[in-house]
């Protein structure tokens, strides 16, 4: 009997009609496996995963394959987005067992007694191909091996869990100082950079926003320190990569938003999933780049991505949905790609000429006989080549894109994973708040505010944050990422627009973070809370992945909130996390960019600018404080009637004082005398 129909996860529901006797991860399944001494077949994926769909169609929907699964295994299906704890544990085990990175779907076979894996893989085809065995044959061999070599497999799995614990909890001696770690990361990222096409490495190429932010911040600090030679190469790496991505096929040029990764070196053909977390991080990164000066390409990508988030990814009540599938009508990318004759039929000759030249429709098709749109050249070069007046070219492009987008909307859309994840909402709030502040878009700040209110009012129950929300129901007590990323989002929102309820929620999350997740003996933070279900391993993530590691996000958020609130407890916890993780960072600094950005706070003391005054009068002052890209500075405009203002600020109660703006420039936990003259404030900020 399949038991997935009642689950909240869209991914699990996709498998509710399989002939497989699926269970969710639950006591009933685990106890059954132990009672009947059948190994567990654990399958981990997510709703927008293309190869998860392929394996489901080939194997899980096949009655003969399902019969083997049902006879020989207890079958458990897990949504990695709802249970990132299980995904982290068994992906880590897969890496150690196979000496290579994992992916989705993850296929793991577990001992029924210990739940330790004795064999793992990812996608397996129904029939042998790609150098992989057929799945049904593999099942038979795994089952037979489990019976014949039980003790040998048990000994292997015991060694595996000991190794997992040692790798996370062993004391690693750090020898390099802070500046050296930052500089080594810069050197390593420079060596990985693809100078011709941007990004890092070859295909497949991921956006890697944490690495790009690290380089941009490194450049900014070096640039500000006049005693050091400017690192223009670091800036060039960032700008080249952002330009290539915004021009490339990894970006949706009609609807906005970035796909998950590019399958080729040139960013032309993506894997067509759209994930909320990618777009939140990239919005913040492009907003930072726009702080260096206007750029029509970057600005357009930010505007269109923010519009897409609000149009397609926001629940009517405020929270953001998780993802859009890569597939529609059973084919990857079908919704997004074009036949040349279809484009011609929709557009005027002038409009088509612009689209053809800009997006390469006069070149060979780049995706299964069709075109995935990506810019072949800079816009200015296209306009000059076509001998068009710039205003005419802009008009033709805008009307053509509007027609194509409207026509695309008539197609069957990709499936949407409509659960709300606290962690990913935090990253989306972070990006949209930064972009809304940088571009002066109050509607974006309103959208981010609605998402924050959604999490606060619907996903916090009984004194704790929950990880998921779906159809009015919260599920799964929050993980480290949920608390840390929501804190980062709230702090970005506070910098854009102060609200007492956001400060209250950020403080609540920080206190719960320390109470529920901190390793009080060793330092750092566990991924799961102290009262969480006991698994075979309890991770303490440090390295960058598709998502920033919880220890890095937590350290960044605790530093920022500690300096804003003047709370040493938060600063001390962030320091303890950095102290514990330094040995891991030193193994390969470029893989720990999020933690290095937190570490940067100890090298370059942050500057917190707090403005008090009537809300309507602070805008001009905030504009001064926000000018340029200065990652060491954060400005907050706090009205005098705010109830959650930092306690260390003097209470300015006279009517004369409350009628004007007062600026406090703070470094560490010390603030200078208030500045009440705008010209003097401009000089101080310069």
C-alpha positions in Angstrom: 0.0 0.0 0.0 1.3 3.4 -1.0 1.1 5.9 1.9 2.1 9.2 0.3 -1.2 10.7 -0.7 -1.8 12.3 2.7 1.6 14.0 2.8 2.1 17.7 2.5 5.1 17.5 0.1 4.3 18.0 -3.6 7.2 15.7 -4.3 5.8 12.8 -2.2 2.4 13.3 -3.7 3.9 12.9 -7.2 4.6 9.3 -6.1 1.3 8.6 -4.4 0.0 6.6 -7.4 3.2 4.5 -7.9 2.7 0.7 -7.5 5.6 0.9 -4.9 4.6 0.5 -1.3 6.1 3.8 -0.4 6.3 5.1 3.2 7.4 8.6 4.2 10.2 8.6 6.8 8.3 7.6 9.9 8.5 5.2 12.9 6.1 2.8 11.2 8.4 2.2 8.3 11.6 2.0 10.4 10.0 -0.4 12.8 8.6 -2.6 10.0 12.1 -2.9 8.4 13.5 -3.9 11.7 10.7 -6.4 12.5 10.9 -8.1 9.1 14.7 -7.7 8.8 14.3 -6.1 5.3 16.8 -3.5 4.2 15.5 0.0 3.7 15.5 1.5 0.2 15.7 5.2 0.8 15.0 7.5 -2.2 15.6 11.2 -1.7 14.6 13.9 -4.3 12.5 17.0 -4.8 9.6 18.0 -7.0 11.4 20.1 -9.6 14.2 17.5 -10.1 14.4 16.3 -13.7 16.2 13.0 -13.1 13.9 12.3 -10.2 11.0 12.4 -12.7 13.0 10.2 -15.1 13.7 7.5 -12.5 10.1 7.6 -11.4 8.7 7.1 -14.9 11.2 4.4 -15.7 11.2 2.4 -12.5 8.8 3.5 -9.8 5.8 3.5 -12.2 6.8 0.1 -13.5 4.9 -2.8 -12.0 7.6 -5.4 -12.4 10.3 -3.2 -10.8 7.9 -2.1 -8.0 7.2 -5.8 -7.2 10.9 -6.4 -6.6 11.0 -3.3 -4.4 8.0 -4.3 -2.4 9.1 -7.9 -1.9 12.6 -7.3 -0.8 12.8 -3.8 0.8 10.9 -1.3 2.9 10.7 1.7 0.6 10.9 5.2 2.0 10.5 8.3 -0.1 11.9 11.6 1.3 11.6 15.2 0.0 15.1 16.7 0.5 13.5 20.2 0.9 11.4 19.1 3.8 14.0 16.8 5.4 17.4 18.4 4.6 18.7 16.7 7.8 18.2 13.3 6.2 19.5 14.5 2.9 22.7 16.0 4.4 23.4 12.8 6.4 23.0 10.4 3.5 24.6 12.6 0.9 27.6 12.8 3.2 27.6 9.1 3.5 27.4 8.7 -0.3 30.4 11.0 -0.8 32.5 8.9 1.6 31.4 5.5 0.2 31.9 6.5 -3.4 34.5 9.2 -3.2 32.5 11.5 -5.3 29.7 14.0 -4.9 26.1 13.0 -4.8 23.0 14.5 -6.2 19.3 13.7 -6.8 17.7 11.4 -6.8 19.8 9.8 -4.1 19.3 6.1 -3.8 20.5 4.6 -0.5 20.2 1.1 0.9 20.2 1.0 4.7 20.6 -1.7 7.3 17.2 -2.1 9.0 18.7 -2.2 12.5 21.2 0.6 12.4 19.9 2.7 9.5 23.4 3.0 8.3 23.9 2.9 4.5 25.8 0.0 3.0 25.3 1.0 -0.7 24.4 4.3 -2.3 24.0 5.8 -5.7 22.0 8.4 -7.5 20.0 7.9 -10.7 19.7 4.3 -12.0 18.1 3.6 -15.3 15.5 0.9 -15.8 17.7 -0.9 -18.4 21.6 -0.8 -18.3 23.0 2.3 -19.9 25.4 5.2 -19.2 27.7 2.6 -17.6 25.0 2.0 -14.9 23.2 -1.2 -14.1 19.5 -1.6 -14.7 17.6 -0.8 -11.5 15.7 -4.1 -11.2 18.9 -6.1 -11.6 20.6 -3.9 -9.0 17.8 -4.5 -6.5 18.3 -8.2 -6.8 22.0 -8.0 -6.4 21.8 -5.7 -3.4 19.2 -7.9 -1.7 21.3 -11.0 -2.3 24.5 -9.4 -1.1 22.8 -8.1 2.0 21.7 -11.7 3.0 25.1 -13.3 2.1 27.5 -10.7 3.5 25.5 -9.2 6.4 28.3 -9.0 8.9 30.8 -7.7 6.4 28.4 -4.9 5.4 27.7 -4.1 9.0 31.4 -3.7 9.7 31.8 -1.4 6.7 28.9 0.8 7.8 30.2 1.1 11.4 33.5 2.3 10.0 31.6 4.8 7.9 29.7 6.4 10.8 32.9 6.6 12.9 34.6 8.4 10.0 31.7 10.8 9.6 31.9 11.8 13.2 35.6 12.2 13.1 35.5 14.5 10.1 33.0 16.8 11.8 34.1 16.8 15.4 37.8 16.3 15.2 39.9 19.3 16.4 41.7 20.8 13.4 44.7 22.9 14.2 44.5 26.3 12.4 47.8 27.9 11.6 47.0 30.8 9.2 45.9 34.2 10.4 42.6 35.8 9.3 44.1 37.9 6.5 46.0 35.0 5.1 42.8 32.9 4.9 41.0 35.7 3.1 43.9 36.1 0.6 44.2 32.4 0.0 40.5 32.2 -0.8 41.0 35.0 -3.3 43.9 33.2 -5.0 42.1 29.9 -5.2 39.0 31.5 -6.7 41.1 33.3 -9.2 42.7 30.0 -10.3 39.2 28.4 -10.7 37.8 31.3 -12.7 37.0 30.8 -16.4 38.6 34.0 -17.8 36.8 33.6 -21.1 33.3 32.7 -20.2 33.1 33.7 -16.5 32.1 31.5 -13.6 34.3 28.8 -12.0 35.5 25.6 -13.7 33.9 24.2 -16.8 30.5 22.5 -17.3 28.2 22.2 -15.5 28.4 25.7 -14.2 26.6 26.9 -11.1 26.1 30.6 -10.2 28.1 30.3 -6.9 26.9 33.6 -5.4 28.8 33.2 -2.2 32.1 33.0 -4.1 31.2 36.1 -6.2 30.2 38.0 -3.1 33.5 37.1 -1.4 35.5 38.5 -4.4 33.4 41.6 -4.6 33.9 42.3 -0.9 37.6 41.5 -1.1 37.9 44.0 -3.9 36.0 46.7 -1.9 38.1 46.3 1.2 41.4 46.4 -0.9 40.1 49.3 -2.9 39.3 51.3 0.3 42.7 50.5 1.8 44.9 53.0 0.0 48.0 51.3 1.4 47.3 48.2 -0.8 47.4 47.8 -4.5 43.8 47.6 -5.9 42.7 44.1 -6.9 41.0 44.9 -10.3 41.1 41.3 -11.3 38.8 40.3 -8.5 36.3 42.9 -9.7 36.7 41.7 -13.2 35.9 38.2 -12.3 32.6 39.3 -10.6 31.6 41.6 -13.4 32.5 39.2 -16.2 30.5 36.4 -14.5 27.5 38.5 -13.8 27.5 39.8 -17.3 27.8 36.3 -18.9 25.0 35.0 -16.7 22.6 37.9 -17.4 23.2 37.5 -21.1 23.2 33.8 -21.0 20.6 31.1 -21.3 20.7 30.4 -17.6 18.6 33.6 -17.3 15.0 33.6 -18.5 15.0 36.6 -20.8 11.2 36.8 -21.2 9.8 36.0 -17.7 12.8 36.9 -15.4 14.5 34.6 -13.0 17.6 32.4 -13.1 17.6 28.7 -13.7 19.5 26.4 -11.4 22.7 25.9 -13.5 24.1 25.8 -17.0 24.9 22.5 -18.6 27.6 24.0 -20.8 30.6 26.3 -20.3 29.1 29.3 -22.1 25.9 29.5 -19.9 23.8 28.9 -23.0 21.7 25.8 -22.1 20.5 25.5 -18.5 18.9 22.9 -16.4 15.5 24.6 -16.4 14.6 24.3 -12.7 14.0 27.7 -11.1 14.8 27.6 -7.4 13.7 30.3 -4.9 17.1 30.2 -3.1 19.1 30.9 -6.2 17.1 33.9 -7.2 17.1 35.4 -3.7 20.9 35.2 -3.5 21.4 36.5 -7.1 19.1 39.4 -6.5 21.2 40.5 -3.6 24.4 40.0 -5.6 23.3 42.0 -8.6 22.0 44.7 -6.3 25.5 45.0 -4.8 27.0 45.2 -8.2 24.6 48.0 -9.1 25.9 50.0 -6.1 29.1 50.5 -8.2 27.1 52.3 -10.9 24.2 51.9 -13.2 24.2 49.0 -15.6 21.2 48.4 -17.9 21.8 44.7 -18.2 22.1 44.1 -14.5 19.2 46.5 -13.7 17.0 44.7 -16.2 17.8 41.3 -14.7 17.0 42.6 -11.2 13.7 44.2 -12.3 12.5 41.2 -14.2 13.6 38.7 -11.5 11.9 40.7 -8.8 8.7 40.9 -10.9 8.8 37.2 -11.6 9.2 36.4 -7.8 6.1 38.5 -7.0 4.1 37.4 -10.0 4.7 33.6 -10.0 6.3 32.7 -6.7 4.4 34.5 -4.0 1.5 32.9 -2.1 -1.5 35.3 -1.8 -0.9 35.4 1.9 2.7 36.4 1.5 5.2 33.5 1.6 7.2 32.5 -1.4 6.9 29.1 -3.1 9.9 26.8 -3.3 10.5 26.1 -7.0 9.3 25.6 -10.6 10.0 22.3 -12.4 12.3 21.9 -15.3 9.8 19.8 -17.1 6.4 20.4 -18.6 4.3 18.0 -20.7 7.0 15.4 -19.9 9.9 17.3 -21.5 12.6 19.4 -19.9 12.6 23.0 -21.0 9.5 22.6 -23.3 7.8 25.6 -21.7 10.8 28.0 -22.3 12.3 27.1 -25.8 11.2 28.3 -29.2 11.0 27.3 -32.8 12.2 30.0 -35.1 9.1 30.0 -37.3 6.8 30.4 -34.2 8.7 33.5 -33.2 8.4 34.9 -36.7 4.7 34.4 -36.7 4.2 36.4 -33.5 6.3 39.4 -34.3 6.5 42.2 -36.8 9.5 42.2 -39.2 11.2 45.0 -37.1 10.6 43.2 -33.8 11.8 39.9 -35.2 15.0 41.4 -36.6 15.9 42.7 -33.1 15.1 39.3 -31.5 16.9 37.3 -34.1 20.1 39.4 -33.9 20.1 39.7 -30.1 19.2 36.1 -29.3 20.9 34.3 -32.1 17.9 32.9 -34.0 20.0 33.3 -37.1 22.5 30.8 -35.6 22.1 27.0 -35.3 19.5 25.8 -32.7 21.0 25.2 -29.3 18.5 22.9 -27.6 17.1 19.8 -29.3 16.4 21.6 -32.5 14.9 24.6 -30.8 16.3 27.9 -29.4 16.8 28.7 -25.7 17.1 32.5 -25.8 20.5 34.0 -24.8 22.1 37.2 -25.8 24.8 36.7 -28.4 26.2 40.2 -28.0 26.0 43.4 -26.0 22.8 45.4 -26.6 24.7 48.4 -27.9 26.5 46.4 -30.5 23.2 44.9 -31.7 21.6 48.3 -32.0 24.6 49.7 -34.0 24.7 46.6 -36.3 21.0 47.1 -37.2 21.4 50.9 -37.7 18.5 51.6 -35.4 17.9 54.6 -33.2 18.3 53.4 -29.6 14.8 54.5 -28.6 13.3 52.5 -31.6 15.4 49.4 -30.8 14.2 49.6 -27.1 10.6 49.9 -28.2 10.9 46.9 -30.6 12.6 44.8 -28.0 10.0 45.6 -25.3 7.0 44.9 -27.6 8.6 41.7 -28.9 9.3 40.3 -25.4 5.8 41.2 -24.3 4.3 39.3 -27.2 6.5 36.3 -26.7 5.8 36.2 -23.0 2.1 36.4 -23.6 2.3 33.5 -26.1 4.4 31.5 -23.8 1.8 31.9 -21.0 -0.7 29.9 -23.2 1.6 26.8 -23.0 1.2 24.2 -20.2 3.4 25.6 -17.5 6.0 23.7 -15.4 4.8 22.3 -12.1 5.2 24.5 -9.1 6.3 23.3 -5.7 4.0 25.4 -3.7 5.2 24.7 -0.2 6.8 27.5 1.8 10.2 26.9 3.3 11.4 29.2 6.0 15.1 29.0 5.0 14.5 29.8 1.4 12.1 32.6 2.3 14.8 34.1 4.3 17.1 34.2 1.3 14.4 35.6 -0.9 13.6 38.3 1.6 17.3 39.1 1.9 17.7 39.5 -1.9 14.5 41.4 -2.5 15.1 43.8 0.4 18.6 44.6 -0.8 17.4 45.1 -4.4 14.3 47.1 -3.3 16.5 49.4 -1.2 19.2 49.8 -3.9 16.7 50.5 -6.8 14.2 52.5 -4.7 11.3 50.1 -5.3 8.8 50.2 -2.4 6.7 47.5 -4.0 9.6 45.0 -3.6 10.0 45.9 0.0 6.2 45.5 0.5 6.5 42.0 -1.0 9.5 41.1 1.3 7.6 42.5 4.3 4.5 40.3 3.5 6.8 37.2 3.3 8.3 38.1 6.7 4.9 38.6 8.2 3.8 35.2 6.7 6.7 33.4 8.4 6.2 35.3 11.7 2.4 34.6 11.9 2.1 31.2 10.3 5.4 29.4 10.7 6.2 30.1 14.4 4.2 28.0 16.8 4.7 27.0 20.4 7.9 29.0 20.7 9.8 27.6 17.7 10.1 28.2 14.0 8.9 25.5 11.6 10.7 24.5 8.4 7.7 24.1 6.0 4.2 25.3 5.5 1.7 23.8 3.0 -2.1 24.3 2.8 -2.3 25.8 6.2 -0.2 23.2 8.0 3.3 23.7 9.4 5.6 20.7 9.5 9.1 19.8 10.8 10.7 21.8 13.5 13.1 24.3 12.0 16.7 23.5 11.1 19.7 25.6 11.5 19.3 27.1 8.0 15.7 28.2 8.8 16.8 30.2 11.8 20.0 31.6 10.3 18.7 32.5 6.8 15.5 34.1 8.2 17.7 36.2 10.5 19.7 37.4 7.5 16.5 38.3 5.6 15.1 40.2 8.5 18.3 42.2 9.0 18.3 43.2 5.3 14.7 44.2 5.6 15.4 46.2 8.8 18.2 48.1 6.9 15.8 48.8 4.1 12.8 49.7 6.2 12.6 49.6 10.0 9.8 47.7 11.7 9.7 46.7 15.3 8.1 43.4 14.6 11.0 42.4 12.3 13.5 43.3 15.0 11.5 41.3 17.6 11.4 38.3 15.3 15.2 38.5 14.5 16.0 38.7 18.3 13.7 35.7 19.0 15.3 33.7 16.3 18.8 34.5 17.6 17.9 33.5 21.1 16.4 30.2 19.9 19.5 29.6 17.7 21.7 29.7 20.7 19.4 27.7 22.9 18.5 24.9 20.3 21.5 24.6 18.0 24.8 25.8 19.6 27.4 23.2 20.4 28.2 24.5 23.9 31.2 22.3 24.3 32.9 22.5 20.9 31.6 25.7 19.4 29.6 26.2 16.2 26.1 25.1 15.5 24.5 21.7 14.7 22.2 21.5 11.7 19.5 19.9 13.9 18.1 21.1 17.2 19.1 19.4 20.5 15.7 17.7 20.7 15.6 16.5 17.1 15.2 12.9 16.2 18.4 11.0 16.6 20.0 10.1 13.3 23.2 8.2 12.4 25.1 11.5 12.2 24.6 15.1 13.4 26.2 17.5 10.9 27.7 20.9 11.6 27.9 22.4 8.1 30.7 24.7 7.1 31.3 24.6 3.4 29.4 26.4 0.7 26.9 24.4 -1.4 23.9 25.4 -3.4 22.8 27.0 -0.2 25.1 28.8 2.2 26.2 26.7 5.2 24.3 27.2 8.4 27.3 28.0 10.4 28.3 30.7 8.0 24.8 32.2 7.8 24.5 32.0 11.6 27.8 33.7 12.2 27.0 36.5 9.7 23.6 37.1 11.2 24.8 37.0 14.8 27.5 39.5 14.1 25.1 41.8 12.3 22.4 41.6 15.0 25.0 41.8 17.8 26.4 45.0 16.5 22.9 46.5 15.9 21.5 45.5 19.2 24.7 45.9 21.2 24.4 42.3 22.5 27.7 40.6 23.3 26.0 37.2 23.6 25.4 37.1 19.9 28.9 38.4 19.0 30.5 35.9 21.3 28.6 33.0 19.8 29.6 34.1 16.3 33.2 34.2 17.4 33.0 30.7 18.9 31.6 29.4 15.7 34.5 30.9 13.7 37.0 29.6 16.2 35.7 26.1 15.9 35.5 26.2 12.1 38.9 27.8 11.4 40.6 24.4 10.9 38.0 23.4 8.3 38.3 26.7 6.5 42.1 26.3 6.3 41.7 23.0 4.5 40.3 24.9 1.4 39.3 28.5 2.1 37.6 29.0 -1.3 35.0 26.4 -0.3 34.1 28.4 2.8 33.3 31.8 1.4 30.2 32.4 3.6 32.2 31.7 6.8 35.0 33.9 5.4 32.6 36.8 5.0 31.8 36.4 8.6 35.5 36.2 9.5 36.0 39.4 7.6 34.2 41.1 10.5 37.1 40.4 12.7 39.6 41.9 10.2 37.6 45.0 9.1 35.5 46.2 12.0 32.0 46.9 10.7 30.4 50.3 10.8 26.8 50.6 11.9 25.1 53.9 11.1 21.8 54.5 13.0 19.6 57.4 12.1 16.9 58.6 14.5 14.3 61.0 13.4 10.9 61.6 11.7 10.5 58.8 9.1 9.8 61.3 6.3 13.0 63.3 7.0 15.5 60.4 7.0 15.5 59.5 3.3 18.1 62.1 2.3 20.4 60.9 5.2 19.9 57.3 4.3 20.8 58.0 0.6 24.1 59.4 1.8 24.9 56.4 4.0 24.0 53.9 1.3 26.0 55.5 -1.5 28.4 53.2 -3.2 29.3 49.6 -2.3 30.7 49.7 1.2 30.2 46.2 2.7 31.5 47.2 6.1 28.7 49.7 6.5 25.0 49.1 7.3 22.6 52.0 7.9 19.3 51.8 9.7 16.7 54.5 9.8 14.8 54.1 13.1 11.9 56.5 13.7 11.7 58.0 17.2 8.4 56.2 17.9 10.0 52.8 17.4 9.8 50.6 20.4 12.7 48.2 19.6 15.5 50.7 19.0 18.9 49.6 20.4 19.0 50.3 24.1 22.5 51.8 24.0 21.4 54.9 22.1 20.7 58.0 24.2 17.0 58.8 24.7 16.4 62.1 22.9 13.1 63.2 24.3 12.9 66.9 23.8 10.5 68.2 21.2 13.3 70.1 19.4 15.4 67.0 19.2 12.6 64.7 18.0 11.8 67.1 15.2 15.2 66.6 13.5 17.4 63.7 12.3 20.2 62.6 14.6 22.9 60.2 13.2 25.0 57.9 15.3 28.1 56.3 13.7 29.0 53.2 15.6 32.0 50.8 15.4 32.3 47.8 17.5 30.1 48.6 20.5 31.0 52.3 20.7 29.1 55.1 19.0 30.2 58.7 18.4 28.4 61.8 19.3 25.1 62.4 17.4 25.4 64.4 14.2 22.4 66.6 13.4 23.7 68.5 10.4 23.4 66.8 7.0 26.5 68.4 5.5 28.5 67.2 8.5 27.0 63.8 8.1 28.0 63.7 4.4 31.6 64.5 5.4 31.6 61.8 8.0 30.3 59.2 5.5 32.9 60.2 2.8 
